[in-house]
Structure formats: C-alpha cells, structure tokens
C-alpha cells in the first residue's frame, strides 16, 4: 500500500513540475521572440541612420557647391550708386 501511495505521489509531483516547466519554456520562447524582434528593429534603425547620414552628406555637399556660386542680392548703397551717375 505504501509503495502504491509513494508511486502515485511521485507521479503527481512529476506531472505538476512538468506543467510548471512548460510555462517557463513558453516564457523563454516569448522572450526569445521579443529579442529577435528587438534585433530586427535595431537593424532597421541602423539602416535608417545610414540613409540619414548619406542624405546629410549630400545636403552638405550641395550647400558647399551653392556657397561657391552664391551671389548676394543686396541693393547697391546710394553712395556708390551716386558716384556711378556723376561723370
């Protein structure tokens, strides 16, 4: 009688532990999935950052080119304009 009781108690304990184990396995799998998604987001962010750096360099190059050919559009001061009119 004691052997049957002990065996059934051990079986119940094993089943209880295995049920708890599956929940922890599920949580571990969920954590792994979240880690993979986070890595994907990091990869996407790195790509966007590289594109932004590329666009920024292109904008700086365009601005440098524009500065080379920039002519101010300010009005001629009157003192210079008057001297040009007087012969």
NORJO-V635466 format. One record per backbone hydrogen bond with DSSP energy under -1.0 kcal/mol. NH is the residue of the N-H (numbers start at 1). CO is the residue of the C=O. If there is no record, write none. Layout:
NH&CO  NH&CO
This chain:
5&1  6&2  7&3  8&4  9&5  10&6  11&7  12&8  13&9  14&10  15&11  16&12  17&13  18&14  19&15  20&16  21&17  22&18  23&19  24&20  25&21  26&22  27&23  28&24  29&25  30&26  31&27  32&28  33&29  34&30  35&31  36&32  37&33  38&34  39&35  40&36  41&37  42&38  43&39  44&40  45&41  46&42  47&43  48&44  49&45  50&46  51&47  52&48  53&49  54&50  55&51  56&52  57&53  58&54  59&55  60&56  61&57  62&58  63&59  64&60  65&61  66&62  67&63  68&64  69&65  81&77  82&78  83&79  84&80  85&81  86&82
